[in-house]
């Protein structure tokens, strides 16, 4: 179940809509006729992406780039383009937040994500929202990316967690963590 969500943006968008989890305005367009409606629903710039999570997201600001994206992907997923003040990636494994990464817009757009302590008080609400989403959807091993704009947190996407996750003082090996859970009889 979690595996399919990690790889399918279509399933992710359906989950976010059905669970009423805050996320940017997004529509899925199948076929030529539906794709012709995109500019009636969204204005440039917009984000275009394919149905699979490994397809890169593209910031589209003209009709030529939009047409290329529509030809490359069926369905094509279109999302409003938003300037995020802050972005967080939450590593969620079996009902626990194991790590957080932060990217602050005020430090420039090229900055890499930096590890945060899990108990960081400013981001407790995001951990709670991630836990609620994971519980509702029975997600057990996933990275959920959040963005904050105008004071509101929204899910930007979900993905497969890497084996190695940076923590403030070390590197977490997710496989070793899962092995330890199995050895302790918790899984």
Residue, then its C-alpha position, 0 to 999 in steps of 0.5 A: x500500500x505505502x509502496x504504491x503511494x510512494x511511486x504514484x502522484x495520482x494516488x497521492x493526489x487522490x489520498x490528499x483530496x479524500x483525506x482533506x489534507x491541505x495541499x496546493x490546488x491540483x488537478x489531474x488531466x487525462x487526454x487531449x480534451x481535458x488538457x485543453x482546459x488547463x489554462x482555464x483552470x490555472x494561470x502561469x506560472x504553474x507546476x506540471x508533473x507526470x503521474x509517477x513520482x520519479x518524473x521531475x516537477x517542472x515550473x511552466x511559464x509559457x504555452x510551449x512548455x505546457x504543451x511539451x509537458x502535456x505531450x510527455x505525460x498522460x495524465x499530466x498533473x497541474x498544480x498551482x505554483x507557490x512561493x514557499x517560505x519554508x519546506x520540511x521533509x518528514x521521515x515517517x517509519x512505523x508511527x514515528x517521526x525519525x527525522x526532519x529536514x528543513x529548507x528555508x526560502x530566506x536563505x536562498x533557493x539553492x540551499x540544501x535541506x538541513x537536518x533538524x532535531x525532531x523535538x524542534x518546537x516550531x514544527x510540532x504541528x507538521x509532525x502531528x499532521x504527518x502522523x494523522x495522515x499516516x494513520x488515516x492512510x496506513x502509511x508505514x515507511x514514507x517521506x512526506x514533504x510539506x511547504x508553508x506559505x502565508x502561515x499555512x502548511x500544505x503537503x507537496x508530495x510523498x516519496x520513498x525514504x532513502x536508506x541513509x537520512x541525515x540527523x543533526x548529530x549522525x546519519x540514520x540507517x533506515x534499514x538498520x533501524x527496521x532490523x532493530x525493530x524486527x529483532x526487538x519483536x516490534x514488527 
